[in-house]
Every structure is written in structure tokens, then in C-alpha cells.
Amino acid sequence: MEQPRQYETVIDLGKYVETLFRQWRIILVFTIIFTLAAYFSTFSQSTSYQAQAVVAATRSSSNVSFGTDITTISESDLTAYRLVDHKARLNSFVELIKNPLIAEAVIEELGDQLNVSQRDPRVLVNKVSGKILPNTDTIAIQVRHADPVLAAAIANAWAKS
């Protein structure tokens, strides 16, 4: 039985080191350029905070008959009777989050906490987004702002409105 041959491979690092020493100026220039680019890129970006308010979407309905009985039907009863498409209703609530009328109510509630440019409903609506939380009947209202306290105040006022 013959044993496999083992070969020794010799790597000559001298050529690589020599190339590095010859090209040190180019390496230094590129290192400085990319370091400065990373520095300016990092510090030129403004800090943005995100606040989130969660709203539970429930619905009840009153059924009034001409008798003396008044009954309240919960959303689960409405869904059981197939009178409401629950997912479609939640999606419509998410679409209504970017409503300028809600923005006006938030501006009225927060008043002087907002600066002059943020008192425009169009500007405020662009800071707000919404989504349905998975496997729930809740809607998350998210607000991005440079001030974390103001972001939380806007999110809470939006959820309240």
C-alpha cells in the first residue's frame, strides 16, 4: 500500500511586503479618504427617534328594538354573524392614520409644544405611519421625530384622536 505524497508549499511573502512598502503613499491616501468619508457620513446624519402608541380596535353596536329591550352586540358577535370583515376594517383604520383631520386635532392638543413648521398638518402627517400588529386586533401608530419626548407626545395624541 502506497502512502499519498505530501507536498510542501512555500509562500514567499517577501514580494507582498515589498509591494506594500513601495505603495505606502497610495495606501495611506486611501485610508485617510475613507476614514474622513466615514466620519462625515456618521456625524452629518441627524438623530431620529421613534415612538409607538398601540390602539386596540374594538367595535360594539347597539341593537334597539321597538320593545323595551336594548342589547349590545360585541365585535365577536358581529364577526360570528359575518356582518364585518375584521381584516378589512383594521386595514381601513391603518389607512385612516395619515388623515389630516387627525393631524389638526393633534396640533390643537399639543399647541406650543410644536414649532411653527410642525403645525402644518401635511408636515405632521409625514412623520406618522401605522401598521397592524401580527395576530392581534391592535394598530401600532409610529412617529419619527428628532425629539424623543415630542415623538412620544405626538404618538399618544394621535392614538387619542
C-alpha positions, 0 to 999 in steps of 0.5 A: 500500500502506497502512502499519498505524497505530501507536498510542501508549499512555500509562500514567499511573502517577501514580494507582498511586503515589498509591494506594500512598502513601495505603495505606502503613499497610495495606501495611506491616501486611501485610508485617510479618504475613507476614514474622513468619508466615514466620519462625515457620513456618521456625524452629518446624519441627524438623530431620529427617534421613534415612538409607538402608541398601540390602539386596540380596535374594538367595535360594539353596536347597539341593537334597539328594538321597538320593545323595551329591550336594548342589547349590545352586540360585541365585535365577536358577535358581529364577526360570528354573524359575518356582518364585518370583515375584521381584516378589512376594517383594521386595514381601513383604520391603518389607512385612516392614520395619515388623515389630516383631520387627525393631524389638526386635532393633534396640533390643537392638543399639543399647541406650543409644544410644536414649532411653527413648521410642525403645525402644518398638518401635511408636515405632521402627517409625514412623520406618522405611519401605522401598521397592524400588529401580527395576530392581534386586533391592535394598530401600532401608530409610529412617529419619527421625530428628532425629539424623543419626548415630542415623538412620544407626545405626538404618538399618544395624541394621535392614538387619542384622536 
